[in-house]
Amino acid sequence: MNCPNCNVQLPDGTAFCPNCGRRIGTSSQVLRTLQGRYELTKKLGQGGMGSVYLAADRRLSTVRWTVKEMSDAAITSPLERQQAGDAFRQEAELLARLSHPNLPRVTDHFEEDGKNYLVMEFVPGETLLDYCKRNPLPRPINEVLGWAGQLCDVLSYLHNQRPPVIFRDLKPANIILTPEGSLKLVDFGIARLFKPGQNRDTQAYGTMGYSAPEQYGRGQTDARSDIYSLGVLLHQLLTGFDPAAAPFRLPPAIQVNPNVPQGISAALERATNNDPEQRFGSAEELRQALMGSGHLVQRASVSQPQVAASLGIPSPPPPASGTATSTDLARTAFWMGVISAGMMVLAAILVGIGAASGDEDSGLVSIGVLFAFLPMLTGPSSAIVGIVALTRPQTRKTSHGQRDAVVGITAGIATLLLCCVVIVLMPSSDDDDPEGHLLQPVAHIVSS
């Protein structure tokens, strides 16, 4: 047996070449080696822009990479060759400067033997397309909304770049679902930088059914084009309707699947409007519309245990379902008001029982008065804090924040009314000295 790198003769079973350090045990699996470093061991897939390989690293033996190669098969003319090369280099430079949890990390790009290569982190898992083939559609609402939150996050990140990055080919085959339940956008082969002032795209790229109408020569693509594709994707996941069967004519989601809430169906209908002006202006607006339907869209997928189990990997229990956020000031008003009202109710009950006994020196009356002193101060305070909270923009933006503030105000007012009830219920020994009468039970406790 000879070393495939330096051709030194080696005994059978040798793991590493003593001359050049080449790993011999895996040599039969190596398709070819690039840059003297990346050993292509497996072909993962092939698309219009080229092939994708799994690669081992000679320098970092425990690390695996994904290597994308631009294929010559689709290049039929010098002009197309130039366009393909430019698109590939754009992808490399584009991804190299991006950093987001839902994007693969690019570490290297180079040209060798007339072909271009891109090296990025290997993302374990499977495409969303393969996952949905094994798990029939429609998918559960919570699972889809968990994915929607992640996709809104990464699209917002891309669209907020300067200049904005438009993905333009959002579809199940271009999304990797990891065992942990997170999503990764892959295949930026047709991604482009939005050029303000340009009336239409120079080339029509995309996948029929998922891509927006303006990607087919009808105008310039922008962030709203990705929103259209995301709306189509979510529609398919929630209904099982094949968008390629009726491009640009999706039926309302609730009509296909009655289990889809009306709010979500309406949000998807707006996101997939053929007129870009009628769609959401940003991925964040779509997220807010989905949240407003009563389902919180969060980055952490609520279906992670299901995903991990389907891939044969154990996973921790799912986190508790989230709730709409409030504000610290509104929560303070809520708890101050609720506790104050509760204490004043208890005080009224104790004083009422003591007064009914006919004994003005009853210990119950004294204890009730003591319980009433603190809420006499905190009750009005909760109403004031609640009013201040309602004037804050942060509170007005959240339904739970507004609710907490209103409860705080209401409870504060109720506390004051209950305080009046306590005073009325107290037994009177001197009608001309109500103040002294109010303090009499307290003096009784202190003296005893």
C-alpha positions as CSV (number, residue, x, y, z in Angstrom):
1,M,0.0,0.0,0.0
2,N,1.3,3.4,-1.0
3,C,0.5,6.8,0.5
4,P,-1.9,8.6,-2.0
5,N,-0.2,11.9,-1.1
6,C,3.6,11.3,-1.2
7,N,3.6,7.7,-2.7
8,V,5.7,6.3,0.1
9,Q,5.2,2.5,0.5
10,L,3.4,1.7,3.8
11,P,2.5,-1.5,5.6
12,D,-1.1,-2.6,5.4
13,G,-3.3,-1.1,8.1
14,T,-1.2,2.1,8.5
15,A,-3.4,4.9,9.9
16,F,-1.1,7.9,9.1
17,C,1.8,8.2,6.7
18,P,5.0,8.7,8.7
19,N,6.5,10.8,5.9
20,C,3.7,13.4,5.2
21,G,1.2,12.8,8.0
22,R,-1.6,11.9,5.6
23,R,-4.5,9.9,7.2
24,I,-4.5,6.6,5.4
25,G,-7.4,4.9,7.0
26,T,-9.9,7.1,5.3
27,S,-8.1,7.4,1.9
28,S,-10.5,5.0,0.2
29,Q,-13.3,7.4,1.0
30,V,-11.7,10.6,-0.2
31,L,-13.1,11.7,-3.6
32,R,-10.4,14.4,-4.0
33,T,-8.4,16.9,-2.0
34,L,-8.6,20.6,-2.4
35,Q,-5.9,23.2,-1.4
36,G,-3.9,20.3,0.1
37,R,-6.3,20.5,3.1
38,Y,-10.0,19.7,2.4
39,E,-10.7,16.0,1.7
40,L,-14.1,15.6,0.0
41,T,-15.6,12.5,1.5
42,K,-19.2,12.5,0.4
43,K,-21.5,14.3,-2.0
44,L,-24.4,15.8,-0.1
45,G,-26.4,17.2,-3.0
46,Q,-26.4,19.0,-6.3
47,G,-28.3,22.1,-7.5
48,G,-28.4,24.6,-10.2
49,M,-25.4,26.5,-8.9
50,G,-23.2,23.4,-8.3
51,S,-22.5,20.4,-6.0
52,V,-22.1,20.3,-2.2
53,Y,-19.7,18.0,-0.5
54,L,-18.9,16.9,3.1
55,A,-15.2,17.5,3.7
56,A,-12.6,16.5,6.4
57,D,-9.9,18.9,7.4
58,R,-6.3,17.7,7.4
59,R,-5.3,20.5,9.8
60,L,-8.2,20.1,12.2
61,S,-8.9,16.3,12.2
62,T,-12.0,16.6,14.4
63,V,-13.7,19.2,12.2
64,R,-16.0,18.6,9.2
65,W,-16.9,21.2,6.6
66,T,-19.4,21.7,3.8
67,V,-17.7,22.5,0.6
68,K,-19.7,24.0,-2.3
69,E,-18.4,23.6,-5.8
70,M,-19.6,25.6,-8.8
71,S,-20.4,23.1,-11.5
72,D,-19.2,23.5,-15.1
73,A,-22.2,21.5,-16.3
74,A,-24.6,24.5,-16.4
75,I,-22.1,26.8,-18.1
76,T,-22.8,26.9,-21.8
77,S,-21.4,30.2,-22.9
78,P,-18.6,32.6,-21.9
79,L,-21.3,35.1,-20.8
80,E,-23.0,32.5,-18.6
81,R,-19.6,31.4,-17.3
82,Q,-18.9,35.0,-16.3
83,Q,-22.3,35.4,-14.7
84,A,-22.0,32.2,-12.7
85,G,-18.5,33.0,-11.5
86,D,-19.7,36.5,-10.4
87,A,-22.7,35.0,-8.6
88,F,-20.5,32.5,-6.8
89,R,-17.9,35.1,-5.7
90,Q,-20.8,37.3,-4.5
91,E,-22.1,34.5,-2.4
92,A,-18.7,33.9,-0.9
93,E,-18.1,37.6,0.0
94,L,-21.7,38.0,1.1
95,L,-21.7,35.1,3.6
96,A,-18.2,35.9,4.8
97,R,-19.4,39.1,6.4
98,L,-22.6,37.8,7.8
99,S,-23.0,36.4,11.3
100,H,-26.3,35.1,12.6
101,P,-27.4,31.9,14.4
102,N,-29.6,30.9,11.5
103,L,-26.9,31.3,8.8
104,P,-24.0,28.9,8.2
105,R,-20.5,30.4,9.0
106,V,-18.3,30.8,6.0
107,T,-14.6,30.2,6.6
108,D,-12.9,30.1,3.2
109,H,-13.3,30.4,-0.6
110,F,-10.9,29.8,-3.4
111,E,-10.5,28.8,-7.1
112,E,-8.8,25.6,-8.1
113,D,-8.5,23.9,-11.5
114,G,-10.9,26.4,-13.0
115,K,-13.6,25.8,-10.4
116,N,-14.8,28.0,-7.5
117,Y,-15.2,26.5,-4.0
118,L,-16.8,27.8,-0.9
119,V,-16.1,26.3,2.6
120,M,-18.6,26.7,5.4
121,E,-19.5,25.1,8.6
122,F,-21.2,21.7,8.4
123,V,-24.8,21.9,9.6
124,P,-26.1,18.6,10.9
125,G,-29.7,17.7,10.3
126,E,-31.9,17.5,7.2
127,T,-33.7,19.9,4.9
128,L,-37.2,21.0,5.9
129,L,-38.3,19.4,2.6
130,D,-37.0,15.9,3.8
131,Y,-38.4,16.5,7.3
132,C,-41.9,17.2,5.9
133,K,-41.7,14.1,3.6
134,R,-41.3,12.0,6.7
135,N,-43.8,14.0,8.8
136,P,-46.9,14.6,6.8
137,L,-48.4,18.0,6.4
138,P,-50.1,20.0,7.8
139,R,-47.7,20.5,10.8
140,P,-48.9,21.6,14.3
141,I,-49.4,25.3,14.6
142,N,-47.0,25.8,17.5
143,E,-44.2,24.0,15.6
144,V,-44.7,26.2,12.5
145,L,-44.9,29.4,14.5
146,G,-41.6,28.4,16.2
147,W,-40.0,28.1,12.8
148,A,-41.6,31.3,11.7
149,G,-40.0,33.2,14.6
150,Q,-36.6,32.0,13.5
151,L,-37.1,32.8,9.9
152,C,-38.4,36.3,10.7
153,D,-35.3,36.8,12.8
154,V,-32.8,35.9,10.1
155,L,-34.7,37.7,7.3
156,S,-34.8,40.9,9.5
157,Y,-31.1,40.6,9.9
158,L,-30.5,40.2,6.2
159,H,-32.9,43.0,5.2
160,N,-31.3,45.4,7.7
161,Q,-27.8,45.0,6.1
162,R,-26.5,48.0,4.2
163,P,-27.2,47.4,1.4
164,P,-30.1,45.0,2.2
165,V,-29.6,41.3,1.3
166,I,-32.5,39.7,-0.5
167,F,-32.5,35.8,-0.2
168,R,-34.9,35.4,-3.1
169,D,-35.2,31.5,-2.9
170,L,-36.8,30.7,0.5
171,K,-38.2,27.2,0.2
172,P,-38.1,23.9,2.2
173,A,-35.1,22.6,0.3
174,N,-33.0,25.6,1.2
175,I,-33.6,25.3,5.0
176,I,-31.7,22.9,7.2
177,L,-33.5,21.7,10.4
178,T,-30.9,20.8,13.0
179,P,-31.4,18.1,15.7
180,E,-31.8,21.0,18.3
181,G,-34.8,22.4,16.4
182,S,-33.0,25.5,14.9
183,L,-33.2,26.4,11.2
184,K,-30.3,27.4,9.0
185,L,-30.7,29.1,5.6
186,V,-28.4,27.6,3.0
187,D,-27.8,28.0,-0.7
188,F,-27.2,31.7,-1.3
189,G,-26.4,31.0,-4.9
190,I,-29.1,33.4,-6.1
191,A,-28.9,36.0,-3.3
192,R,-28.3,39.5,-4.4
193,L,-27.6,43.0,-3.1
194,F,-30.6,45.3,-3.5
195,K,-29.7,48.2,-5.7
196,P,-32.0,51.2,-5.1
197,G,-33.3,52.9,-8.2
198,Q,-33.2,49.8,-10.4
199,N,-36.6,49.2,-11.9
200,R,-36.4,45.4,-12.3
201,D,-34.0,42.5,-11.8
202,T,-31.6,41.7,-14.6
203,Q,-32.4,38.0,-14.3
204,A,-35.4,36.0,-13.1
205,Y,-34.3,33.7,-10.3
206,G,-36.4,31.6,-7.9
207,T,-38.6,28.6,-7.5
208,M,-42.1,28.7,-9.1
209,G,-44.7,28.7,-6.4
210,Y,-42.5,30.1,-3.7
211,S,-41.0,33.1,-5.4
212,A,-42.9,36.4,-5.7
213,P,-44.4,37.6,-9.0
214,E,-41.8,40.4,-9.3
215,Q,-39.0,37.9,-9.6
216,Y,-40.2,37.0,-13.1
217,G,-39.6,40.3,-14.8
218,R,-42.4,42.3,-13.3
219,G,-40.2,44.6,-11.2
220,Q,-37.4,44.9,-8.6
221,T,-37.2,42.5,-5.7
222,D,-36.8,43.8,-2.2
223,A,-37.5,42.6,1.4
224,R,-41.2,42.2,0.5
225,S,-40.2,39.5,-2.0
226,D,-38.8,37.3,0.8
227,I,-41.9,38.1,2.9
228,Y,-44.0,36.6,0.1
229,S,-41.9,33.5,0.0
230,L,-42.0,33.1,3.8
231,G,-45.8,33.5,3.7
232,V,-46.1,30.8,1.0
233,L,-43.8,28.5,3.1
234,L,-45.8,29.0,6.3
235,H,-49.1,28.5,4.3
236,Q,-47.8,25.2,3.0
237,L,-46.7,24.0,6.4
238,L,-50.0,24.8,8.0
239,T,-52.3,23.5,5.2
240,G,-50.3,21.0,3.1
241,F,-51.3,22.9,0.0
242,D,-48.7,22.7,-2.8
243,P,-47.9,26.2,-3.9
244,A,-46.5,25.0,-7.2
245,A,-50.0,23.7,-8.1
246,A,-51.4,27.2,-8.3
247,P,-48.6,29.8,-8.4
248,F,-49.7,33.3,-7.2
249,R,-53.2,32.0,-6.3
250,L,-53.1,30.6,-2.8
251,P,-56.5,29.9,-1.2
252,P,-57.0,31.3,2.4
253,A,-55.2,29.0,4.9
254,I,-58.3,28.7,7.1
255,Q,-60.3,27.5,4.0
256,V,-57.9,24.6,3.4
257,N,-57.3,23.8,7.1
258,P,-60.1,25.0,9.5
259,N,-57.8,24.6,12.4
260,V,-55.7,27.6,11.3
261,P,-56.7,30.6,13.5
262,Q,-58.4,33.4,11.6
263,G,-55.7,35.9,12.6
264,I,-52.9,33.7,11.2
265,S,-54.8,33.1,8.0
266,A,-55.3,36.8,7.5
267,A,-51.6,37.5,8.1
268,L,-50.5,34.9,5.6
269,E,-53.0,36.2,3.0
270,R,-51.5,39.7,3.3
271,A,-48.0,38.4,3.2
272,T,-48.7,36.5,-0.1
273,N,-50.5,39.4,-1.8
274,N,-49.4,39.6,-5.5
275,D,-49.0,43.4,-5.1
276,P,-45.9,44.1,-3.0
277,E,-47.5,47.4,-1.8
278,Q,-50.2,45.4,0.0
279,R,-47.7,43.1,1.8
280,F,-46.0,43.6,5.2
281,G,-43.2,46.1,4.9
282,S,-40.8,44.0,6.9
283,A,-40.4,40.5,8.5
284,E,-40.8,42.1,11.9
285,E,-44.3,43.4,10.9
286,L,-45.2,39.8,9.8
287,R,-44.0,38.5,13.2
288,Q,-46.1,41.1,15.1
289,A,-49.1,40.1,13.0
290,L,-48.6,36.4,13.9
291,M,-48.1,37.3,17.6
292,G,-51.3,39.4,17.5
293,S,-53.3,36.4,16.4
294,G,-52.8,35.0,20.0
295,H,-49.8,32.8,19.3
296,L,-46.4,34.0,20.4
297,V,-43.8,33.5,17.7
298,Q,-40.5,33.0,19.5
299,R,-37.0,32.1,18.2
300,A,-36.8,28.9,20.3
301,S,-38.9,26.3,18.5
302,V,-41.5,24.7,20.8
303,S,-41.2,21.5,18.9
304,Q,-37.5,20.8,19.6
305,P,-38.1,17.5,21.4
306,Q,-40.2,16.3,18.4
307,V,-37.5,17.3,16.0
308,A,-34.7,15.7,18.0
309,A,-36.7,12.5,18.5
310,S,-37.4,12.3,14.8
311,L,-33.7,12.5,14.1
312,G,-32.9,9.9,16.7
313,I,-31.2,12.3,19.1
314,P,-32.5,12.8,22.7
315,S,-33.4,16.3,23.7
316,P,-34.3,18.2,26.8
317,P,-38.0,18.9,27.8
318,P,-39.6,21.8,25.9
319,P,-39.6,25.2,27.6
320,A,-42.9,26.5,29.0
321,S,-45.1,28.3,26.6
322,G,-44.4,32.0,26.4
323,T,-46.8,34.7,27.1
324,A,-47.1,38.2,25.7
325,T,-44.7,40.5,27.4
326,S,-45.6,43.2,29.9
327,T,-43.5,46.0,31.4
328,D,-41.9,46.3,34.9
329,L,-43.9,49.4,35.8
330,A,-47.2,47.8,34.8
331,R,-46.3,44.6,36.7
332,T,-45.5,46.7,39.7
333,A,-48.9,48.4,39.6
334,F,-50.6,45.0,39.1
335,W,-49.1,43.3,42.2
336,M,-49.3,46.4,44.4
337,G,-53.0,46.8,43.6
338,V,-53.9,43.1,43.9
339,I,-52.1,42.7,47.2
340,S,-53.5,45.9,48.6
341,A,-57.0,45.0,47.7
342,G,-56.6,41.5,49.1
343,M,-55.4,42.8,52.5
344,M,-58.2,45.4,52.6
345,V,-60.8,42.7,51.9
346,L,-59.3,40.7,54.8
347,A,-59.4,43.8,57.1
348,A,-63.0,44.5,56.2
349,I,-64.0,40.9,57.0
350,L,-62.2,41.0,60.4
351,V,-63.7,44.3,61.4
352,G,-67.1,43.2,60.2
353,I,-67.0,40.1,62.3
354,G,-65.7,42.0,65.4
355,A,-68.4,44.7,65.0
356,A,-71.1,42.0,64.7
357,S,-70.0,40.5,68.0
358,G,-71.0,43.8,69.7
359,D,-67.7,44.0,71.6
360,E,-65.9,47.2,70.5
361,D,-62.7,46.0,72.2
362,S,-62.7,42.8,70.1
363,G,-59.3,41.7,69.1
364,L,-60.6,41.0,65.6
365,V,-61.4,44.7,65.1
366,S,-57.9,45.6,66.2
367,I,-56.3,43.1,63.9
368,G,-58.5,44.2,61.0
369,V,-57.4,47.9,61.5
370,L,-53.8,46.8,61.6
371,F,-54.3,45.0,58.2
372,A,-55.9,48.1,56.8
373,F,-53.0,50.5,57.5
374,L,-50.5,49.2,54.8
375,P,-53.0,49.0,51.9
376,M,-54.3,52.5,52.8
377,L,-50.9,53.6,51.5
378,T,-50.1,51.0,48.8
379,G,-53.6,51.0,47.3
380,P,-53.5,54.6,46.0
381,S,-49.9,54.2,45.1
382,S,-50.8,51.2,42.8
383,A,-53.4,53.4,41.0
384,I,-50.8,56.2,40.5
385,V,-48.2,53.7,39.2
386,G,-50.7,52.2,36.9
387,I,-51.7,55.6,35.4
388,V,-48.0,56.4,34.9
389,A,-47.4,53.0,33.2
390,L,-50.3,53.6,30.8
391,T,-48.6,56.8,29.6
392,R,-45.5,54.9,28.6
393,P,-45.1,53.8,24.9
394,Q,-43.6,50.5,26.0
395,T,-46.8,49.6,27.9
396,R,-49.1,50.7,25.1
397,K,-47.4,48.4,22.7
398,T,-48.1,45.2,24.7
399,S,-51.6,44.0,25.5
400,H,-50.5,42.4,28.7
401,G,-48.8,45.6,29.8
402,Q,-52.0,47.5,29.3
403,R,-53.9,44.8,31.2
404,D,-51.6,44.9,34.2
405,A,-51.7,48.7,34.4
406,V,-55.5,48.7,34.3
407,V,-55.8,46.0,36.9
408,G,-53.4,48.0,39.1
409,I,-55.5,51.2,38.8
410,T,-58.8,49.3,39.4
411,A,-57.4,47.5,42.4
412,G,-56.1,50.7,43.9
413,I,-59.5,52.4,43.6
414,A,-61.1,49.3,45.1
415,T,-58.7,49.4,48.0
416,L,-59.8,53.0,48.8
417,L,-63.5,52.0,48.7
418,L,-62.9,49.0,50.9
419,C,-61.1,51.4,53.4
420,C,-64.3,53.4,53.6
421,V,-66.2,50.2,54.3
422,V,-63.8,49.3,57.1
423,I,-64.4,52.7,58.7
424,V,-68.1,52.3,58.5
425,L,-68.1,48.8,60.0
426,M,-66.0,49.8,63.0
427,P,-68.1,50.0,66.3
428,S,-68.3,53.6,67.6
429,S,-68.1,54.7,71.2
430,D,-67.7,58.4,70.6
431,D,-69.4,59.8,67.5
432,D,-67.7,63.1,68.1
433,D,-64.2,61.7,67.8
434,P,-64.0,59.4,64.8
435,E,-60.2,59.8,64.6
436,G,-59.7,58.6,68.2
437,H,-62.1,55.8,67.5
438,L,-60.1,54.6,64.5
439,L,-57.0,54.4,66.6
440,Q,-58.7,52.9,69.7
441,P,-58.3,49.2,68.6
442,V,-54.6,49.8,67.9
443,A,-54.1,51.3,71.3
444,H,-55.9,48.4,72.8
445,I,-53.4,45.9,71.2
446,V,-50.4,48.0,72.2
447,S,-51.6,48.3,75.9
448,S,-52.3,44.6,76.1
